[in-house]
C-alpha cells in the first residue's frame, strides 16, 4: 500500500510539474505576442475547479483527466469573439508569432530540464569511479585488453568521471561497431598515461541494449568481494550454511568482484552445485550451494536466496561526488539536455526502422512505477527523473505529428513556404491522421505497460 502511494504521488507530481511548465510556455509567449488567453487548464475533459484572475480574467482550471493540459486562446475558427478582441485572436497573428507560441511549450520543458540538471550538479551528484573488474573470458572487454583495476577516463574523447558516465557513453554509441576507451592501467602500470582500448560493440543484440549492455560486453564494476547482508529463510544459501557477513571471494573458482557477479552465476545454474569460497572471521571456507529453479520474466533461473551488500570500505574507496559552480552547472545541464534530446530522437528513429524494439515505448503505468521508485530514492534522484521525462515530453511534442505542437509547426512552416495558410481540408485530414497515430502509440504503450506487470 505504501509503495502504491509513492507511485501515485510520484506520478501526479511528475505530470503536474511537467504539464504546468509546458502550458506556461505557451501562455507566457502568447501573452507576449498580444494574444488573449481564455483558459489555462491542467488536465482534459470536464472542469472540476477553476478561478478567474489576471488582466484578461483568464480561467485557470483543473480538469478531470490528468494526462495533459491545454491553453485555450481567442480564435475566430473556434467560436465568435467580441470585435474588441478580434485583433488579439490567435488566427489573426502573423505566422512567426504563431510559430513562437507553438514552440514555447516544448522549449519550456527543455529549459526546465537544463535548470533541474543544473540544480543537481550544484548540489553534488554522487557516483562511483569507473573502475573495472577482470572481464569474463571470451567477452568483448577481454578481447579489447581490459584488465582488473583499469580505470576508464574517456570514451571516444569524451570524459568519463563515473560509472554512470561510462554507461551513458556506451549507450550513446548504440548502432556503431566500436568505441575507443582510454583507461589508466592498474598494478605495475599505474602512473602511466592513458592507454587506448578498442572495444567492439557490434555483437550486442537488441535484448542486450534493453538489459545490461555493459555486462554483455564484459564491463564489470570492481566493488571487491561482496558481503552477505541477509539470508532468505529456508532457501538454498541458508540450508547450505552460509551466514550474514560472510565475504564471497569466489564461486566455482571464478573471482567475485561485485554482487552482480554472484547473481549472474547463480541465475545461470539452476539445480547445479556451486562451490562458494567465503571468508569468515579470518578463515576461508568452501560451501556448496545448489540454486533452486524459479520462474523470472518468463525464464527459469537459479536462486540461492541471499541478499548481498557492498563492503562499506570498498564503497567509500569508489565513491565520488561531482559538483559544479552555478555557471558550470548550467553549461553542464545544457550539454546533458542536448545529448539526451539527440539520443531520444535517435532511439525513435531506430524504433521506426526496426533497429530497436517496440518494447522501449512506455506508458503511464511504467511512468508511475519509475516515478514512485525515484520519490522513494530521494529528492536528487526524483529531480533527475523529472528532468529526463521533461526532455522526453519536449522532444516528443516537437515531432511533426498533427495534434502535437510539432504538427502545428509543420503547418506554419508550410505556410511560410507557400505564402498562405494550409487549407481547411488539409488541416482536417492531418488531424485525423494524428489522432490515429497517437491512438496506436498509446495502445502500444499501454500494452507494453501491462506486459511488464504480468
HELIX and SHEET records of a PDB file:
HELIX    1   1 UNK A    2  UNK A   32  1                                  31    
HELIX    2   2 UNK A   83  UNK A   88  5                                   6    
HELIX    3   3 UNK A   90  UNK A   92  5                                   3    
HELIX    4   4 UNK A   95  UNK A  123  1                                  29    
HELIX    5   5 UNK A  140  UNK A  143  1                                   4    
HELIX    6   6 UNK A  163  UNK A  172  1                                  10    
HELIX    7   7 UNK A  187  UNK A  189  5                                   3    
HELIX    8   8 UNK A  206  UNK A  210  1                                   5    
HELIX    9   9 UNK A  213  UNK A  217  1                                   5    
HELIX   10  10 UNK A  236  UNK A  240  1                                   5    
HELIX   11  11 UNK A  259  UNK A  267  1                                   9    
HELIX   12  12 UNK A  312  UNK A  318  1                                   7    
HELIX   13  13 UNK A  326  UNK A  352  1                                  27    
HELIX   14  14 UNK A  358  UNK A  360  5                                   3    
HELIX   15  15 UNK A  364  UNK A  377  1                                  14    
HELIX   16  16 UNK A  379  UNK A  397  1                                  19    
HELIX   17  17 UNK A  405  UNK A  418  1                                  14    
HELIX   18  18 UNK A  424  UNK A  453  1                                  30    
SHEET    1   A 2 UNK A  37  UNK A  53  0                                        
SHEET    2   A 2 UNK A  58  UNK A  73 -1                                        
SHEET    1   B 2 UNK A 125  UNK A 128  0                                        
SHEET    2   B 2 UNK A 319  UNK A 322 -1                                        
SHEET    1   C 4 UNK A 158  UNK A 159  0                                        
SHEET    2   C 4 UNK A 151  UNK A 155 -1                                        
SHEET    3   C 4 UNK A 178  UNK A 184 -1                                        
SHEET    4   C 4 UNK A 195  UNK A 200 -1                                        
SHEET    1   D 2 UNK A 227  UNK A 231  0                                        
SHEET    2   D 2 UNK A 306  UNK A 309 -1                                        
SHEET    1   E 4 UNK A 254  UNK A 255  0                                        
SHEET    2   E 4 UNK A 247  UNK A 251 -1                                        
SHEET    3   E 4 UNK A 273  UNK A 280 -1                                        
SHEET    4   E 4 UNK A 283  UNK A 290 -1                                        
SHEET    1   F 2 UNK A 292  UNK A 296  0                                        
SHEET    2   F 2 UNK A 299  UNK A 303 -1                                        
END                                                                             
